[in-house]
Amino acid sequence: MIFENIKLAMFSIRANKMRSFLTMLGMIIGISSVIAIVSLGDTMRSMVAGEFETFGKGLAFAYIMSEDGVYTEDHLFTKDEAEKLKEAMDGHITYVGFSPSERVDIKVGRKIETVKISGLAENPTEMKDPKIIYGRMLNDKDIIGKRKFVVIENTTALSVFGQEDAVGKTLKTTINRQAEELLVIGVFQNTDSALKKLLSGGAFAEAFVPESIMIKADEPQWGLYFCMDENQDMTQLQNRILSYIARMKNQDIESVMCDSAQEEMSSIDGVLGSLSAVVGAIAAISLVVGGIGIMNIMLVSVTERTREIGIRKALGAKTRDIMIQFLIEAAAISAAGGIIGTILGISIVGIGGMLVGVGVVVKPTVVMIAVAFSAMVGLGFGMYPARKAAQKDPVEALRYE
């Protein structure tokens, strides 16, 4: 009997194609909106995770906070202390350094360009590995020898020199209040995505110089950058590092602060997840509107098919059979709208991803939940019309004109 009810429901939908489609429209819009918004949120979270992977999840910055705002040697770090920290962690720290950076104006004749210039310590590729297109990257000899060399971005070279290949040319700038004349030994192409530039504050083009140009050998620094071994329990290792710093600097552990890539990633992921859930929930309100539309059209259908209900009951159909017939019809309309909405939602995010060159993330679980939920909405809002149809008196139904 269930198959007969399904056939009758499908026949009714096909007999009123336009009305059925317009009834589905609310579900189509609702489901496609939810799919698109949730998938957009998942895509953003995936992109953020990917960018932090390139930064290195183990990257962190430690500093000591002064309660009265006065910073003494007990709040600052020296190179010797950085080396002691690295040795104390038994090889679980792959990099320790100051990685100083500042925004400066570089000058070539009358042309001026603002860049973010960073000082690199030994083994600079551990922290930065740009795509060199002309010349070479800074090496340990450059850094140890305190050579007045600089590696600039191709956009900067084009702006101030009029050509990308600026190797062998010189430029002037002021670093740490000290006038410098630097020789360009390399030009690189910045391959960072727009998101990574945003996360790293990369509104300006970058340039790299030996760390010794930016800080004096005996000049203590405000904070330490370090990169933890990602194969370790990084939360436990980070706590161990902060405890060591507190003992080394004779400070309370509460005053030793740390900003880590892992914590930043978790924070951003949480915000994006919450935002996606809230916006998705708002979009899901349209499913309720779609459900009301289904209930409305099913009530009209019950009225139109009163004689049909009477004939079926006169031929022996039970109250349950009539109710199941109309429930199946409501669920079928809703599920069909859910399937079409899912296809539309996936198409929207897919096309959007192609236009901006981003791989979108559409989780199969989200698709299955969306389709299942649309069918449940149809069952829920189809319950009242189905009960109304099932409770009709067969004699009165046969008299209906």
Protein Blocks (a to p, Z undefined) as FASTA:
>chain_A
ZZmmmmmmmmmmmmmmmlmmmmmmmmmmmmmmmmmmmmmmmmmmmmmmmmmmmnopkbcc
dddddfklpacfklpccfklmmmmmmmnnopafbdcfkpaddddddehjbccdddddddd
ehkllmpccddfehjaddfklmmnopacddddfklmmmmnopablghiacdddeehiacd
dddfbdcddfbdfklmmmnopabccddddfklmpcfklccfbdcddddfkbcfklmmmmm
mmmmmmmnopafklpccddfklmmmmmmmmmmmmmmmmmmmmmmmmmmmmmmmmmmmmmm
mmmmmmmmmmmmmnopafklmmmmmmmmmmmmmmmmmmmmmmmmmmmmmmmmmmnopacd
ddfklmmmmmmmmmmmmmmmmmmmmmmmmmpcfklmmmpZZ
